């Protein structure tokens, strides 16, 4: 095992890898609570029963997708990078695809499945580099920042810190409400731990907030700590239903936009995460990432497997940097994280009582971390600043990641052509321009 994971070359050992894997798990374990709450749309009352995903099944799917993704990454690519259903992509799945586009969640899972299969094909070919290079870096950074703002907005809204205001659209909620105060408490605690550099600060903040909520009867007491694994039957294999029973539902521009958005965000989020973690771990060689194709393939396999079991896109987690900071250098750390996600399946009774007010601080803090990419955009170049600005701004304002991407990608060729920089625009960007323009015209 030491030879396979190259312990001697990387200067690591079992202790460092196990501690690193545990640290990564603690840093991203919040997804076990947040993802089922997001995809089930439990915080959105008054919807038809058919629009709600089974929360228990999504919990099991989340843990399984994270376990499969982390194990494949650790064993195939041998990187200390863990995977789980991605924040932002789950919000797009629930709030844009299901609520806004009114696409059934079953068909949405088919979209995730398609994006995963396409990602596998791209990872096995040389097309991956062409697509990455066709999108200007400023727009890649803008997408990450925009999703961060969108996630933060969802957290503020779910906790009722921000509420509807008929006069000015949005306003501050009732800050004297005990449930709102619980979220504010959780946010302060989480911020303090993050500033102090405490590994797993988001998870610990969530746990402390939940305990305080139980003490003051704001969060229901769990029926137990350990219990049986929730059935996967409501979501398992549902991604194939539309393919065999209703293929016509897949032949729409809306479905194409869904697949492209899942693919785009996962594609570039993964690339950014791989580079970020590899840089921190000192694994880059000559400005290149060894075994990059295997790492991307692992991510694609995880997305495909996640769709089959019943969750939104699975992607590499930047929280893996917490494990690297704790000493992880090899794929064994990712294997440890994957095993811990499997064990977490038995703790559903404890995690199922967590409310939106408890998870909101995690959403807000993840948003803060994602918005940091905004600093990499060259705001002095107006022709680039305009489309980047619209990508970032329009995601939360339109309550749609896809709409934000579409508006920014439409403006990019326009501003670049006017600035006399038409030769710098990749042909793929022109293709995306017409696709997104047709989306707005016809839909």
N, C-alpha and C positions, 0 to 999 in steps of 0.2 A: 504493500500500500504506500509506503514511504517513497518508493521508487516511482510508482505511477503518478503520484501527486507532486513529485519533484521537490520533496522536503529539503534536501541538502542544497539544491540549486537556489531555492527561494529563501533559505535560512529560516525555516519554520519548524514546528514540531506539533505533536498531537494536542498538547495543552493549548497552544495559541490558536489552533484551528477550531477546537471545540469551544473555547471562550469566544472567539470571533463569530462562529456560527450562532451561538446563543445570543450574543449581543445584537446581531442582525435581526434575529427573530423578535427580540423584545422591541427593537426599533420599528418594526413593521407589523407587529401583531395586531395593531389597531384595525387593520383591514378586515380581520375576522368579525369585527363588530360593524364597521362602517359600510362595508360592501353589501351585506344582507339588508341593512337598513335602507341603503340607497336604491338597490335594484328592486326591492319589494314595494317601493313607493309607499311605505307605511305612513310617512309623514304627510301624504297628500290624501285627505279624506274625500269621500263623495264620488270616487271613480267606480266604474263597473267592476265587478269581481274578476272579470276576465283579464283586466289590466294589471292585477297584482300578482307578482311572482311569489311563490311559497318561500317564506323567510328561512325556514329550517333547511329546505333543499338548497337554497343559495348559500347558506353557511357551509354545508357539507361540500358543495361545489367549489367554494372559495378556498377551503382548506386543501382539497384534493388538487386543484389547479396550482396552488402555491407549492405544494409538495412535489408534484410532477415536474413543474418548471424548474424548481431549485435543484432537484435530483439530476435532471437531464443536464442542466448547466454545469453542475459540479462534476459529473461523471464524463460528459462528452467534451465540453470546452475547458474544463478544469480551472474555472475562474471562481473566486470567492464572491459571486454575485447571486443573490436570491431573487426569485420572481414571485409575483402574486397579481391578482386582478388589479389593473391600474386605476389610480385616482384620476379623475378627469374623464377617462374613457368610460368609467361606470356612470358618471354624471351625464355624459353625452348619451349613453345607452338609455338611461331612465328618463331624463328630463327633456331631451331633444327628440330622440327616435320614438319613444313610446308616447310621451305627453304631447309634444309639439307636432311631430309628423304623424302621430296616431298609427304608427306601425306596430302590430302585435309583437309582444316580447318574444314569441316563438320565432317570428320572422327575423327579428333583430338578432337572435342567436345564430340564425342562418347566415346573417351578414358577418358576424364575428368569425364563423366557421370559414366562410369564403375568404375573408381577409387573411386568416391563418394559413390557408392552403396556398394563396397567392404569395404570402410571405415565405413559405417553404420553398416554392419554386424560384423566387427571387434570390433566396439565400443559397440555392444550389447553382445559380447561374451568375454571370458577370453583370446582370442588369442592375443589381443592387447599387453598385458604384455610380452608374449613370443617373439613376433616379436621385440619389443623395446629392450628387453634384449639380443637378438641374435646379434644385430649390436654393435660392440665395440664403446665406447663413442668417441674415437679418430676419427673414420671415420664419426660419426655424426657431430662432430665439423668441420671436413675437408669439408664436403658437404656444410655447411653453409658458410664457408670462401671462398670456390671455387665459389659458386654462387655469392658472393659479388664481387669477382674479375671480374667475367663474366659480371655482371650488370654494373660495372664501365667501363669496356672495351666498352660495347655497348654505354654508354653515351659519352665516348671520341670519338668513331667512328661516332656516329650520328651527333655530333657537329662539326666534321672534325678537332678536335684538334689532333687526330691521323688519318693518312690516309695511303693508300696503297703506298708502295715503292718497286719497282721491284728489287732493289739491295739488300735490307735487309728485305723484306716483309712489315715492318711497319716503319713509320717515322712521324715526327711532321708536322702538316699541316701549312697552311699560317696563322700565328698569327696576320697578319695585316688585315685579312679579317674582316669586321665589324660584320658579324654574329658570327664568332669565338670569337671575342672580347666580344660580348654580353654574350656568354656562360661563358667566363672567369670572367666577371664582376659578373654574377649570382652566380658562384661558390664561389668567394671571399665573396660576401654578405651573402650567405647561411652559409659559414664556420664561419664568424664572429658571426652570430646569434646563431649558434649551440654552439660555444665556450662560448658565453655569457649565455647559458642556456635558451634562449627564447623559450617558448613553441610554437610549430607550426612553428619552424624556417624554415623547408623545404618548407612548403606551402607559408610562407611570402616571402621567397627568390624567389620562382617561380613567385609570384604575382609582386614583385618589378621588376624582370627581364623582365616580360612581358610588364609592363608599360614603362620601359625605352626603350624596343624594339619598342613600338608603337610611342614613342616620336621621335625616330630617323628613323622611317619608315622601321624598320627591321622586324616588326611583323605587320600583317594586322589589321586594326581597326575592332572590332566586329560590326555586323549589329544591335546589341541591347544587352541588359543585360538579360532580361527575355523573354522567348519565349515558343513555344509549345514543348512538349516532343518528341524527335525523335522516329520514328516508330521502334518497336522491331521486325517487321515482317521478315526482312532479316535473323535473327538469331534464333528467337524463335522456339523451338521444332526441330531444324535441327539436334540435337544430336541423334534423333531417326531414322533419314533417313537411315543411314547405316544398322541399325538393321533390318529394315523391307524391304529395297529395295536392299541392297548390302551386305548381311552378309558375303560373301566371303572375303571382304576387311578387315574383323576383324580377320580372321584366318591366321595371319602372325606373325612371330617372331618380326617384327618391331612394330606391334600394341601392342604386349605383353610387349615389352620394354617400350613403351610409357605409358601404363597403370601403370606398376610397378614404373616407375620414378615419375609420378604424385602422386601415392599413397605413395611412400617412402618419397619424399621431404615434402609433406603435413603432413604426419604422424608425422615425427620427428620435423619438424618446429613448428607444433602446440604444441607438447609436450614441446619443449624448451620454447616457448612463454608463455604457461600456467604457467610453473614453475617460469619463470623470473618475470612475472607480479604478480603472487601470493606471491612470496617472497618479492617483493617491497611493496605490500599492507599489508603484515603481515597476510596473509590468510592461510599459510601452518600450518598444525598441525601434530606434531611428524614426521616431514620430509615427510609428505604425503599431497597430494592435495585433500581436500574433494570434492565430486561430480565430480571427474575427468572424470568419464565415461559420465556424462551428458554434460560436456564441450566438450569432443571429439565428442560426438554425434551431438552437435550443429554445430561443424565445418564440420562434414560429411554431415549434412543436407544442410548446406550452399553451399558446393561444388557441391552437386547434383542439387540444385536449380539453381546455377550459370550456370551449364552446360546446363540446360533446356532453360534458357533465352538467353544464348549465350556468355559466357565468360570463360576464363581459370580458373583454380582451385582457389577457395575462401578459405582463411586461416586466422587464428588469427594473429593480427598485434601487433608487439612488441612496436609500437608507442602508444599502450594503456598505457604504463608506463608514458607517458606525462600526461594523465588524472589522473592516480593514484597519481602522484606527485602533481597534482592540488587539490587533496582531495577525488577523487572517491574511493569508497570501495564496492559498491554494483552493482547489475545488472541494476539498474535504469540508471546508467551512459551509459551503452551500449545501452539501449533503446533510450536515448536521441541522441546518435550518429547515431543510425539507422534512427530515424525520420529526422535528419538533412540530411542524404543521400537521403531520399525520396524528401525532399524539393529541393535538388540540381538538381533534374531532370529538373527543369524549367529554369536553368541557362546555357543551352547548347550554345546559341548564344555567350555568353561571353567566355566560355571555349573552344569552337571549333577552335578559331583562334590561339591557343597556338602552337608554332612550336617546332621542335626537339632541337633547340638551347636553348630554354627556359626550356625544361624539362631535358636536359642533366645534369645540376647541381644536380637535385634531384636524378637521377640515380647514379651519382658518390658518393653522400653523403650516400645514402642507402647502396651502396657497402662498404663504410668505416665502417658503423655500423655493417654490416654482417661479415666482415673480423675479427672483434674483437674476434670471437670464436677461432681463430687460437692460441690464447694464452693458451687455455685449453689443447692443445695437448702436450703430453710428448715427446719432440723431442730427449730426451736422449736414448730412446729405439728405436734402429734403425729398428727393425723388424716392428714396428708400424709407425715410421716416414716415411718410404719409401712409403707404400700405401697411407698414409694421404697426403704426398707431391704430389704424382701423381694425386690424386683426385683434389687437389687445382690447380695444374699447368695446367692440361690437359683440364679443362673446358674452360678457355679463349683461350688456344692455338688451340684447336680443334673446337672452337666455338660451343661446345655441352656439356650441363650439363650431359646428359646420358652417353656420351663417357668418361667423367671424372670419373663418378661414376663407370662405368664398368671397366676401367683400374685399379683404386684403389682397387676395390673388387676382381679383379683377382690376384693382387699381395699380398693381405693380407694373404690368406691361404698359399701361397708359402713361404713368409718370416717367418711366424709363425711356419710352419713345420720345416724349416731349423734351426730355433732358438730353436727347441726342445720343443715348446709350443703347440703341436698339440691338446692336451686335452682341451685347452682353446678355441678352435674354435667351435662355435655352428654349429650343422648340417645344419641350414638354410644358413649359410655362404658358405658351400660347394655347396648347391643347387644354390645359386646366382653365385658362381664361374663358374659352368658348363653352366648356362644360358647365362652369359655374354661372355664366351669363344665361345659358339656356335654362338652368335650374330656376333662376329668378323670373325669367320671362314666362315660362310655362307652368311654374308651380307657385 
